[in-house]
Amino acid sequence: MSGLFLLSGLFMFDLDLIRGLEERCFNAWPTLRTLHMGGWVLRLADGHTRRANSASPLHDSTLSADEIIASVVRLFREAELTPIFRTTPLAPEGFDEKLAAEGWREDDLAWGMLCDDISAGGPSSDVAIEPKPSEAWLRDAMVAYGHGEAGERALRRTLAQLAMPGAFATVHADGKPLAWGLGVYERGYVGLYDLVVAPEARGKGVGRRLVSSLITWGRDQGAHAAYLQVRDSNHAARHLYRSFGFRDVYRYSNRALD
């Protein structure tokens, strides 16, 4: 365990661990523009995913709450993006409450989860893993995500900047692709991103094979642990991840200003 802790309610946060996971998330999901501002990381990527189009705390802020809020609103409005803050436990005390009081809506709640031991399990023969996204992966995954042509263009630009080792996975059954996901390795951890299962294949173990294969790939790269971020409302996915040994590490809000 790391050395700096924050007790919030009944949940104790390991801030050094959270900071390390957040750094890996930023590196694993590149953005088109990144600004570092007084301990905050501002990321802008034409609106594809919140994690790539939001302001996140990373280090102790040297700016007042009013200063960082004003800067984010101005920069995101100029880029024709909705201003969004990700308020993790790394945010200054009371920051999320200030945003709520000023009319920033809670767009989503999410959890950062960690599996400390990935020694068990193995790959599935029906899961294809490629080091780069194929045209089929991009096309089929974007259909499953439901993001449309604009989302596909943004995703292509994002993934073209990925510098860390990656695994683009597709689960097949009877020659038909049914699930897609991305694994990214960095410094002993494998991160799981954008996991999606086709509606007709849900509840049939397809997601389990996808997760198992990406974790195995990460272990082969040298990972000893796995992490991911998942919406609080996605109960089925959270149940699946817990069955692999994932635990909640931190919760965060996405606060948007309309």
Residue frames relative to the residue before (quaternion, step in Angstrom):
aa qw qx qy qz dx dy dz
M 1.0000 0.0000 0.0000 0.0000 0.00 0.00 0.00
S 0.4816 -0.6585 0.4963 0.2968 3.58 -1.14 0.55
G 0.6230 -0.6543 0.3348 0.2676 3.52 -1.27 0.29
L 0.7206 0.4173 -0.2525 0.4927 3.63 1.14 -0.26
F 0.0407 -0.8323 0.5516 -0.0365 3.56 -0.58 1.17
L 0.1398 -0.7557 0.6344 0.0827 3.53 -1.26 0.59
L 0.2108 -0.7754 0.5849 0.1106 3.55 -0.77 1.03
S 0.0324 0.7904 -0.6075 0.0716 3.56 -0.70 1.16
G 0.8047 -0.0423 -0.0160 0.5920 3.56 -0.39 1.20
L 0.7518 -0.3048 0.2598 0.5238 3.55 -0.63 -1.15
F 0.6222 0.5479 -0.3213 0.4576 3.60 1.28 0.11
M 0.1961 -0.7771 0.5886 0.1065 3.57 -0.81 1.01
F 0.2001 -0.7962 0.5651 0.0810 3.56 -0.71 1.11
D 0.2733 -0.7106 0.6275 0.1628 3.55 -1.06 0.87
L 0.2788 -0.8242 0.4690 0.1515 3.56 -0.05 1.31
D 0.6335 0.5212 -0.3446 0.4563 3.59 1.02 -0.68
L 0.6342 0.5131 -0.3236 0.4794 3.58 1.03 -0.76
I 0.6538 0.5123 -0.3123 0.4611 3.59 0.91 -0.92
R 0.6541 0.5133 -0.3216 0.4531 3.58 0.92 -0.87
G 0.6527 0.5125 -0.3131 0.4619 3.58 0.98 -0.79
L 0.6583 0.4932 -0.3080 0.4781 3.59 1.01 -0.78
E 0.6404 0.5181 -0.3266 0.4634 3.58 1.00 -0.78
E 0.6219 0.5311 -0.3449 0.4607 3.60 0.97 -0.77
R 0.6662 0.4979 -0.3023 0.4658 3.56 0.93 -0.89
C 0.6197 0.5398 -0.3398 0.4573 3.58 1.04 -0.73
F 0.6545 0.5069 -0.3187 0.4616 3.58 0.92 -0.86
N 0.6917 0.4782 -0.2819 0.4620 3.59 0.94 -0.88
A 0.6854 0.5032 -0.2841 0.4431 3.57 1.05 -0.77
W 0.7647 0.2399 -0.1433 0.5806 3.58 1.16 -0.54
P 0.1838 -0.8353 0.5066 0.1086 3.60 0.26 1.25
T 0.2249 -0.7473 0.6074 0.1481 3.51 -1.29 0.39
L 0.6102 -0.5861 0.3897 0.3637 3.56 -1.21 0.37
R 0.7883 0.0583 -0.0242 0.6121 3.58 1.13 -0.68
T 0.0382 -0.7917 0.6098 -0.0044 3.56 -0.97 0.88
L 0.0555 -0.7735 0.6312 0.0130 3.54 -0.99 0.92
H 0.2051 -0.7430 0.6242 0.1275 3.56 -1.08 0.81
M 0.0450 0.8321 -0.5390 0.1226 3.53 -0.53 1.19
G 0.8526 -0.2027 0.1069 0.4696 3.57 -0.35 1.26
G 0.7633 -0.3446 0.1883 0.5130 3.58 1.00 0.81
W 0.6512 0.4687 -0.3043 0.5135 3.58 1.33 -0.06
V 0.2501 -0.7307 0.6146 0.1604 3.55 -1.26 0.54
L 0.1236 -0.7890 0.6011 0.0285 3.57 -0.64 1.20
R 0.0421 -0.8161 0.5747 -0.0443 3.56 -0.66 1.17
L 0.0280 -0.8034 0.5933 -0.0417 3.56 -0.85 1.04
A 0.1091 0.8193 -0.5481 0.1282 3.59 -0.72 1.07
D 0.6833 -0.5277 0.2986 0.4068 3.57 0.78 1.02
G 0.7090 -0.5321 0.2593 0.3835 3.57 1.06 0.71
H 0.5547 0.6073 -0.4168 0.3870 3.65 1.18 -0.02
T 0.8390 -0.0398 -0.0953 0.5343 3.56 -0.46 1.39
R 0.5380 -0.6410 0.4516 0.3093 3.53 -1.09 0.78
R 0.6529 0.5450 -0.3422 0.3995 3.58 0.91 -0.86
A 0.7145 0.4069 -0.2478 0.5124 3.60 1.19 -0.51
N 0.7420 0.3129 -0.1906 0.5614 3.61 1.26 0.01
S 0.5953 0.5365 -0.3612 0.4767 3.54 0.68 1.12
A 0.4000 -0.6624 0.5715 0.2732 3.51 -1.38 0.16
S 0.0579 -0.8142 0.5771 -0.0267 3.55 -0.80 1.07
P 0.4223 -0.6728 0.5319 0.2934 3.60 -1.05 0.67
L 0.0763 -0.7986 0.5945 0.0546 3.56 -1.09 0.68
H 0.7837 0.0903 -0.0401 0.6133 3.58 1.00 -0.85
D 0.7047 -0.4199 0.3314 0.4661 3.56 -1.29 0.15
S 0.4219 -0.7430 0.4653 0.2311 3.55 -0.73 1.08
T 0.2515 -0.7484 0.5955 0.1484 3.55 -1.05 0.84
L 0.6365 0.4905 -0.3227 0.5001 3.57 1.32 0.07
S 0.5105 -0.6003 0.5035 0.3543 3.54 -1.20 0.46
A 0.6568 -0.5018 0.3767 0.4182 3.55 -1.24 0.37
D 0.6569 0.5149 -0.3190 0.4491 3.59 0.92 -0.84
E 0.6501 0.5288 -0.3227 0.4400 3.60 1.00 -0.81
I 0.7076 0.4423 -0.2890 0.4691 3.61 0.79 -0.92
I 0.6182 0.5366 -0.3541 0.4522 3.61 1.03 -0.67
A 0.6663 0.5018 -0.3067 0.4584 3.58 0.88 -0.93
S 0.6587 0.5151 -0.3107 0.4519 3.60 0.97 -0.84
V 0.6650 0.4992 -0.3047 0.4645 3.58 0.93 -0.89
V 0.6465 0.5147 -0.3305 0.4560 3.58 0.88 -0.86
R 0.6779 0.4940 -0.3065 0.4500 3.59 0.84 -0.92
L 0.7073 0.4738 -0.2798 0.4438 3.59 0.77 -1.00
F 0.6871 0.4696 -0.2963 0.4685 3.58 0.91 -0.82
R 0.6280 0.5150 -0.3470 0.4690 3.61 1.01 -0.70
E 0.6463 0.5193 -0.3245 0.4554 3.60 0.96 -0.81
A 0.6973 0.4376 -0.2571 0.5062 3.58 1.14 -0.66
E 0.4230 -0.7229 0.4394 0.3246 3.59 1.34 0.09
L 0.4941 0.6103 -0.4462 0.4293 3.54 1.02 0.96
T 0.5262 -0.6033 0.4901 0.3447 3.55 -1.20 0.51
P 0.4126 -0.6979 0.5117 0.2845 3.65 -0.72 0.91
I 0.0290 0.7934 -0.6042 0.0680 3.58 -0.82 1.05
F 0.1376 -0.7424 0.6498 0.0880 3.53 -1.11 0.82
R 0.2244 -0.7007 0.6563 0.1672 3.55 -1.14 0.74
T 0.1190 -0.8246 0.5516 0.0408 3.58 -0.36 1.20
T 0.0460 -0.7951 0.6026 -0.0501 3.54 0.00 1.38
P 0.6862 -0.4559 0.3417 0.4523 3.63 -1.22 -0.01
L 0.5661 0.5887 -0.3891 0.4260 3.61 1.25 -0.13
A 0.5240 0.6360 -0.4133 0.3876 3.62 1.24 -0.23
P 0.6112 -0.5460 0.4114 0.3988 3.61 -1.15 0.50
E 0.6166 -0.5632 0.4033 0.3741 3.55 -1.13 0.68
G 0.8257 0.2205 -0.1857 0.4850 3.56 -0.92 0.95
F 0.4555 0.7174 -0.4462 0.2805 3.60 1.24 -0.09
D 0.6567 0.5060 -0.3210 0.4579 3.60 0.90 -0.86
E 0.6466 0.5155 -0.3167 0.4646 3.57 1.00 -0.81
K 0.6248 0.5315 -0.3369 0.4622 3.59 1.07 -0.71
L 0.6441 0.5136 -0.3246 0.4647 3.56 0.94 -0.84
A 0.6478 0.5201 -0.3197 0.4557 3.58 0.93 -0.89
A 0.6739 0.5036 -0.2953 0.4528 3.58 0.92 -0.89
E 0.7110 0.4373 -0.2474 0.4919 3.59 1.16 -0.60
G 0.6651 -0.5727 0.2847 0.3856 3.57 1.23 0.37
W 0.4387 0.6560 -0.4911 0.3689 3.60 1.19 0.28
R 0.3132 -0.7737 0.5209 0.1789 3.57 -0.61 1.11
E 0.4633 -0.6447 0.5289 0.2998 3.53 -1.19 0.60
D 0.2237 -0.8302 0.5023 0.0921 3.54 -0.11 1.34
D 0.7878 -0.1245 0.1156 0.5920 3.56 1.08 -0.67
L 0.2359 -0.7119 0.6384 0.1732 3.53 -1.29 0.54
A 0.0106 0.8084 -0.5873 0.0377 3.57 -0.96 0.81
W 0.3011 -0.7380 0.5800 0.1684 3.52 -1.34 0.39
G 0.2721 -0.6764 0.6520 0.2081 3.50 -1.23 0.62
M 0.0774 -0.8152 0.5738 -0.0098 3.56 -0.70 1.13
L 0.1434 -0.7948 0.5888 0.0335 3.55 -1.17 0.71
C 0.1530 -0.7310 0.6574 0.1002 3.54 -1.12 0.81
D 0.3096 -0.8062 0.4816 0.1489 3.57 -0.39 1.27
D 0.7884 0.2273 -0.0992 0.5630 3.60 1.14 -0.60
I 0.0046 0.8166 -0.5753 0.0472 3.59 -0.44 1.20
S 0.2985 0.7972 -0.4819 0.2076 3.57 1.15 0.55
A 0.6868 0.4731 -0.2906 0.4691 3.61 1.13 -0.55
G 0.6908 0.5025 -0.3480 0.3863 3.55 -1.33 0.17
G 0.1047 -0.7922 0.5994 0.0466 3.51 -1.32 0.16
P 0.6568 -0.5214 0.3628 0.4064 3.57 -1.27 0.13
S 0.3605 -0.6897 0.5784 0.2446 3.54 -1.34 0.29
S 0.5311 -0.6697 0.4222 0.3020 3.55 -0.96 0.87
D 0.6948 0.4672 -0.2809 0.4690 3.58 1.19 -0.46
V 0.5969 0.5334 -0.3702 0.4713 3.59 1.26 0.31
A 0.1815 -0.7753 0.5996 0.0804 3.57 -0.71 1.14
I 0.0850 -0.7928 0.6033 0.0181 3.57 -0.90 0.96
E 0.0698 -0.7952 0.6021 -0.0176 3.53 -0.86 1.09
P 0.5040 -0.6722 0.4480 0.3057 3.62 -1.05 0.67
K 0.7564 0.2134 -0.1377 0.6028 3.58 1.29 -0.35
P 0.5299 -0.6336 0.4411 0.3508 3.61 -1.07 0.55
S 0.3249 -0.7368 0.5607 0.1928 3.56 -0.75 1.03
E 0.6601 -0.4804 0.3815 0.4335 3.55 -1.27 0.22
A 0.6411 0.5213 -0.3256 0.4595 3.58 1.02 -0.79
W 0.6358 0.5234 -0.3345 0.4583 3.60 0.97 -0.83
L 0.6769 0.4955 -0.2964 0.4566 3.57 0.83 -0.97
R 0.6831 0.4931 -0.2924 0.4525 3.57 0.84 -0.96
D 0.7362 0.4339 -0.2511 0.4546 3.58 0.69 -1.07
A 0.6417 0.5221 -0.3328 0.4526 3.59 0.98 -0.79
M 0.6732 0.4953 -0.3116 0.4520 3.59 0.91 -0.84
V 0.5948 0.5349 -0.3666 0.4750 3.59 1.10 -0.58
A 0.6691 0.4940 -0.2974 0.4688 3.58 0.95 -0.88
Y 0.6632 0.4910 -0.3084 0.4733 3.59 1.02 -0.74
G 0.3335 -0.7727 0.4791 0.2493 3.57 1.14 -0.60
H 0.4198 0.7446 -0.4362 0.2811 3.60 1.15 0.52
G 0.4329 -0.7262 0.4529 0.2829 3.61 1.17 -0.25
E 0.7635 -0.4017 0.2628 0.4320 3.54 -1.37 0.00
A 0.6417 0.5195 -0.3368 0.4527 3.61 0.95 -0.79
G 0.6526 0.5122 -0.3101 0.4643 3.56 1.01 -0.81
E 0.6385 0.5235 -0.3282 0.4588 3.56 1.02 -0.76
R 0.6444 0.5136 -0.3304 0.4603 3.59 0.95 -0.80
A 0.6596 0.4982 -0.3068 0.4718 3.58 0.95 -0.86
L 0.6476 0.5173 -0.3214 0.4580 3.58 0.98 -0.83
R 0.6263 0.5340 -0.3412 0.4539 3.59 0.96 -0.80
R 0.6723 0.4862 -0.3032 0.4688 3.59 0.89 -0.89
T 0.6421 0.5300 -0.3224 0.4504 3.58 1.01 -0.80
L 0.7246 0.4510 -0.2576 0.4530 3.58 0.73 -1.06
A 0.5759 0.5892 -0.3795 0.4210 3.59 1.14 -0.49
Q 0.7032 0.4574 -0.2597 0.4784 3.59 1.20 -0.46
L 0.4255 0.7190 -0.4598 0.3010 3.58 1.27 -0.02
A 0.1774 -0.8208 0.5392 0.0643 3.58 -0.57 1.18
M 0.6496 0.5203 -0.3155 0.4558 3.60 1.16 -0.51
P 0.6204 -0.5277 0.4057 0.4148 3.62 -1.18 0.40
G 0.0658 -0.8278 0.5569 -0.0139 3.56 -0.80 1.03
A 0.1709 -0.7522 0.6278 0.1044 3.53 -1.31 0.48
F 0.1378 -0.7820 0.6064 0.0435 3.55 -0.64 1.18
A 0.1053 -0.8502 0.5158 -0.0109 3.54 -0.27 1.33
T 0.0475 -0.7586 0.6496 0.0189 3.52 -1.21 0.74
V 0.2258 -0.7552 0.6021 0.1275 3.56 -0.90 0.98
H 0.1279 -0.8014 0.5829 0.0408 3.56 -0.86 1.02
A 0.0074 -0.7467 0.6635 0.0454 3.53 -1.30 0.47
D 0.8282 -0.0354 -0.0431 0.5577 3.56 -0.66 1.16
G 0.7100 -0.4778 0.2436 0.4564 3.54 1.05 0.85
K 0.6315 0.5305 -0.3318 0.4580 3.59 1.27 0.00
P 0.4020 -0.7091 0.5170 0.2615 3.62 -0.85 0.90
L 0.0966 -0.8361 0.5400 -0.0018 3.57 -0.83 1.05
A 0.8067 0.0737 -0.0294 0.5856 3.61 1.16 -0.37
W 0.1247 -0.7920 0.5973 0.0214 3.54 -1.17 0.71
G 0.1385 0.7890 -0.5924 0.0858 3.55 -1.17 0.52
L 0.3011 -0.7329 0.5881 0.1621 3.51 -1.35 0.35
G 0.1032 -0.7542 0.6453 0.0632 3.54 -1.09 0.86
V 0.0682 -0.7914 0.6073 0.0168 3.58 -1.01 0.84
Y 0.2246 -0.7924 0.5575 0.1038 3.57 -0.82 1.02
E 0.2007 0.7541 -0.6148 0.1147 3.55 -1.08 0.82
R 0.8821 -0.0761 0.0423 0.4629 3.55 -0.99 0.98
G 0.7978 -0.3617 0.1652 0.4532 3.55 0.68 1.11
Y 0.6986 0.4006 -0.2595 0.5330 3.57 1.28 0.05
V 0.1822 -0.7317 0.6386 0.1538 3.54 -1.23 0.55
G 0.2053 -0.7783 0.5850 0.0993 3.56 -0.84 1.03
L 0.2479 -0.7599 0.5867 0.1297 3.56 -1.04 0.85
Y 0.0291 -0.8321 0.5501 -0.0650 3.55 -0.70 1.13
D 0.8799 0.0853 -0.0529 0.4644 3.51 -1.31 0.61
L 0.1999 0.7770 -0.5637 0.1962 3.57 0.82 0.99
V 0.1054 0.7935 -0.5895 0.1084 3.56 -0.79 1.01
V 0.1654 -0.7653 0.6184 0.0670 3.54 -1.07 0.90
A 0.5247 -0.6279 0.4698 0.3312 3.58 -0.95 0.86
P 0.6108 -0.6045 0.3573 0.3659 3.63 -0.91 0.87
E 0.6946 0.4914 -0.2954 0.4344 3.60 0.91 -0.84
A 0.7057 0.4542 -0.2623 0.4763 3.61 1.25 -0.32
R 0.4770 0.6942 -0.4369 0.3159 3.60 1.22 -0.04
G 0.7882 0.2966 -0.2432 0.4813 3.53 -1.10 0.79
K 0.6444 0.5279 -0.3104 0.4580 3.58 1.26 0.24
G 0.6399 -0.5641 0.3182 0.4137 3.58 1.20 0.38
V 0.4221 0.7171 -0.4628 0.3058 3.59 1.26 0.07
G 0.6558 0.5143 -0.3092 0.4580 3.57 0.93 -0.88
R 0.6214 0.5432 -0.3382 0.4521 3.59 1.04 -0.74
R 0.6640 0.4919 -0.3106 0.4698 3.59 0.94 -0.84
L 0.6231 0.5423 -0.3334 0.4544 3.57 1.07 -0.75
V 0.6856 0.4793 -0.2842 0.4684 3.58 0.81 -1.01
S 0.6595 0.5245 -0.3138 0.4376 3.57 0.87 -0.94
S 0.6829 0.4929 -0.2947 0.4516 3.57 0.91 -0.88
L 0.6586 0.4938 -0.3155 0.4720 3.61 0.99 -0.75
I 0.6310 0.5145 -0.3338 0.4751 3.58 1.02 -0.73
T 0.6459 0.5166 -0.3186 0.4630 3.58 0.97 -0.84
W 0.6191 0.5283 -0.3350 0.4748 3.57 1.00 -0.82
G 0.6643 0.5055 -0.3095 0.4554 3.59 0.90 -0.90
R 0.6357 0.5255 -0.3266 0.4617 3.57 0.98 -0.82
D 0.6454 0.5211 -0.3161 0.4605 3.58 1.02 -0.77
Q 0.6457 0.5056 -0.3160 0.4770 3.60 1.19 -0.50
G 0.6382 -0.5207 0.3322 0.4597 3.57 1.26 -0.38
A 0.4417 0.7041 -0.4554 0.3190 3.59 1.24 0.13
H 0.2050 -0.7600 0.6043 0.1232 3.55 -1.17 0.69
A 0.7723 0.1923 -0.1056 0.5962 3.58 1.31 -0.19
A 0.2209 -0.7589 0.5991 0.1278 3.56 -1.29 0.43
Y 0.0796 -0.7897 0.6073 0.0343 3.56 -1.13 0.65
L 0.0264 0.7756 -0.6306 0.0079 3.54 -1.32 0.33
Q 0.2757 -0.7101 0.6120 0.2127 3.52 -1.37 0.11
V 0.0030 -0.8133 0.5777 -0.0692 3.56 -0.89 0.96
R 0.5502 -0.6188 0.4502 0.3342 3.54 -1.08 0.72
D 0.5592 -0.6135 0.4487 0.3310 3.55 -1.06 0.78
S 0.6923 0.4992 -0.2730 0.4438 3.59 1.05 -0.76
N 0.6015 0.5646 -0.3604 0.4354 3.61 1.24 -0.26
H 0.1070 -0.8598 0.4974 0.0429 3.55 0.49 1.25
A 0.6312 0.5408 -0.3451 0.4359 3.60 0.98 -0.77
A 0.6745 0.4853 -0.2997 0.4687 3.58 0.92 -0.89
R 0.6508 0.5136 -0.3246 0.4554 3.59 0.94 -0.84
H 0.6251 0.5227 -0.3340 0.4738 3.61 1.05 -0.71
L 0.6418 0.5175 -0.3210 0.4662 3.58 0.97 -0.85
Y 0.6854 0.4881 -0.3024 0.4478 3.59 0.81 -0.96
R 0.6318 0.5270 -0.3425 0.4537 3.60 0.98 -0.75
S 0.6249 0.5469 -0.3467 0.4361 3.59 1.06 -0.68
F 0.6542 0.4715 -0.3084 0.5045 3.60 1.24 -0.34
G 0.6152 -0.5617 0.3479 0.4301 3.58 1.24 -0.19
F 0.4137 0.6953 -0.4869 0.3292 3.58 1.22 0.23
R 0.1179 -0.7752 0.6182 0.0542 3.55 -1.13 0.75
D 0.5567 -0.5879 0.4650 0.3579 3.55 -1.23 0.46
V 0.1629 -0.7835 0.5947 0.0768 3.57 -0.92 0.97
Y 0.7838 -0.1587 0.1131 0.5896 3.59 0.96 -0.84
R 0.2878 -0.7240 0.6023 0.1739 3.51 -1.27 0.55
Y 0.0047 -0.7998 0.6000 0.0170 3.55 -1.08 0.62
S 0.3661 -0.7049 0.5697 0.2111 3.51 -1.32 0.49
N 0.2502 -0.6802 0.6559 0.2109 3.50 -1.34 0.41
R 0.0855 -0.8054 0.5866 0.0049 3.57 -0.53 1.20
A 0.0776 -0.8177 0.5703 -0.0061 3.58 -0.64 1.15
L 0.2393 -0.7462 0.6059 0.1372 3.53 -1.17 0.70
D 0.2907 -0.7902 0.5193 0.1465 3.56 -0.46 1.23
